[in-house]
Amino acid sequence: MYARNLENDFSVLESHFTKTEKAEVQLLSFDNSVTEKNFTVLAGDWHLLREELEGLAYDGATIFSNLK
């Protein structure tokens, strides 16, 4: 995530959600724990999900064994 260009990733999500009337999205963020948040995207409006993604901080620490 450190070197990613998030605008490229966001453009893919924008394209997808623009074409989708309703989407249920489960966002899993993980470092040394796993946090789950659920979003409902209606009529292409995914601003809450985007704000959540933009607010994620890269800290370099990840423990994958916590994922089920």
C-alpha positions in Angstrom: 0.0 0.0 0.0 2.9 2.3 0.6 3.7 2.9 -3.0 0.2 2.5 -4.5 -1.5 5.2 -6.6 -4.9 5.2 -4.9 -6.4 7.4 -7.6 -6.0 4.6 -10.1 -7.7 2.2 -7.7 -10.5 4.7 -7.0 -11.1 5.2 -10.7 -11.7 1.4 -11.0 -14.2 1.5 -8.1 -15.8 4.6 -9.5 -16.4 2.9 -12.8 -17.8 -0.2 -11.1 -20.2 1.6 -8.7 -21.4 3.9 -11.5 -22.7 0.8 -13.3 -24.2 -0.9 -10.2 -27.5 0.1 -8.8 -26.9 -1.4 -5.4 -23.8 -3.0 -3.9 -23.1 -4.4 -0.4 -19.4 -3.9 0.4 -17.5 -5.5 3.2 -14.3 -3.7 3.9 -11.6 -5.6 5.9 -8.7 -3.5 7.1 -5.9 -5.3 8.9 -2.7 -4.7 10.6 -2.2 -6.5 13.9 -6.0 -6.9 14.2 -8.8 -7.1 11.7 -11.5 -4.5 11.4 -14.7 -5.1 9.4 -17.0 -2.3 8.2 -20.0 -2.8 5.9 -21.2 -0.3 3.3 -24.2 -0.1 1.1 -23.5 1.7 -2.2 -26.7 3.0 -3.9 -26.9 4.5 -7.3 -23.2 5.0 -7.6 -22.8 7.0 -4.4 -19.8 5.5 -2.7 -18.4 8.6 -1.0 -18.6 7.1 2.5 -16.5 4.1 1.4 -14.1 6.3 -0.4 -13.7 8.5 2.7 -13.0 5.4 4.8 -10.4 4.2 2.3 -8.7 7.6 2.2 -8.5 7.6 5.9 -6.7 4.3 6.2 -3.1 4.8 7.5 -0.3 2.6 6.2 1.7 1.5 9.2 3.7 -1.3 7.7 2.7 -3.9 10.2 0.4 -6.7 9.2 -0.4 -10.1 10.8 -2.2 -12.2 8.2 -2.9 -15.1 10.6 -5.8 -13.0 12.0 -7.7 -13.2 8.8 -10.3 -16.0 8.6 
